[in-house]
Amino acid sequence: MIYCSKKPIILTEHSTNNKRRGNSLLKEIEVIIYRQFTKIVTISDSALDSLKNHLGVKFTNIVTINNGVNLEIIEKAKPYNKA
C-alpha cells in the first residue's frame, strides 16, 4: 500500500477522458493509485463507465453522484441585460 494513513481518502472523477488514458504504462500506475482510495466518486454514469473501461478491473469503491448543476435551468436562462 502506497498510502498508509487510516483516514479515508475520496477522489472525484469529473471527466470521461484525459491525456493519460492513451498510455498503457500510465494506466498500470493509475490502477495502483486508484486502489488506494477509500471511495471514488464520479459525477455521471458516463464518467463511471469511462473510468471502469480505462482501469480494466472491477473496483467496488466507485459510486456516482450526478452533477449537481441543473442544465435545464442554464439552457432556459435569459441573457443578462448590461444596460
C-alpha positions as CSV (number, residue, x, y, z in Angstrom):
1,M,0.0,0.0,0.0
2,I,1.4,3.4,-1.0
3,Y,-0.7,5.5,1.3
4,C,-0.6,4.4,5.0
5,S,-3.0,6.8,6.7
6,K,-6.1,5.4,8.4
7,K,-8.1,8.4,7.3
8,P,-10.4,7.8,4.3
9,I,-9.4,9.3,1.0
10,I,-12.0,10.2,-1.5
11,L,-11.3,11.1,-5.2
12,T,-13.8,12.8,-7.5
13,E,-13.6,11.9,-11.2
14,H,-15.2,14.6,-13.4
15,S,-14.0,13.6,-16.9
16,T,-14.8,10.9,-19.3
17,N,-11.3,11.3,-20.8
18,N,-7.9,12.6,-20.1
19,K,-4.5,12.5,-21.8
20,R,-3.2,9.7,-19.6
21,R,-5.8,7.2,-20.8
22,G,-3.9,6.6,-24.1
23,N,-0.7,5.5,-22.3
24,S,-0.6,1.8,-21.2
25,L,2.3,2.4,-18.7
26,L,0.4,5.2,-17.0
27,K,-2.7,3.0,-16.9
28,E,-0.9,0.4,-14.8
29,I,0.3,3.2,-12.5
30,E,-3.2,4.6,-12.2
31,V,-4.7,1.2,-11.3
32,I,-2.2,1.0,-8.4
33,I,-3.0,4.6,-7.3
34,Y,-6.8,4.3,-7.7
35,R,-6.8,1.2,-5.4
36,Q,-5.5,3.4,-2.6
37,F,-8.7,5.5,-2.4
38,T,-11.4,4.7,0.0
39,K,-14.1,5.9,-2.4
40,I,-14.0,7.2,-6.0
41,V,-17.0,9.4,-6.8
42,T,-17.9,10.0,-10.5
43,I,-20.2,12.9,-11.5
44,S,-22.1,11.0,-14.1
45,D,-22.8,7.5,-15.4
46,S,-20.7,8.2,-18.5
47,A,-17.7,9.2,-16.3
48,L,-18.2,6.0,-14.3
49,D,-18.3,3.8,-17.4
50,S,-15.3,5.5,-18.9
51,L,-13.3,5.1,-15.7
52,K,-14.2,1.4,-15.4
53,N,-13.3,0.8,-19.1
54,H,-10.0,2.6,-18.6
55,L,-8.9,0.8,-15.5
56,G,-10.0,-2.6,-16.8
57,V,-10.6,-4.0,-13.3
58,K,-13.5,-4.3,-11.0
59,F,-13.5,-1.6,-8.4
60,T,-16.1,-1.9,-5.7
61,N,-15.3,1.5,-4.3
62,I,-16.8,3.6,-7.1
63,V,-20.1,5.5,-6.8
64,T,-21.9,8.1,-8.9
65,I,-23.3,11.3,-7.5
66,N,-24.8,13.0,-10.5
67,N,-23.5,16.5,-11.3
68,G,-25.4,19.0,-9.1
69,V,-25.9,21.5,-11.9
70,N,-29.4,21.6,-13.4
71,L,-28.6,22.0,-17.1
72,E,-32.3,22.8,-17.9
73,I,-32.1,26.0,-15.9
74,I,-29.0,27.1,-17.7
75,E,-30.4,26.3,-21.1
76,K,-33.6,28.3,-20.4
77,A,-31.7,31.3,-18.8
78,K,-32.2,34.7,-20.4
79,P,-29.1,36.8,-21.2
80,Y,-28.3,39.5,-18.7
81,N,-29.2,43.0,-19.8
82,K,-26.0,45.0,-19.4
83,A,-27.8,48.3,-19.9
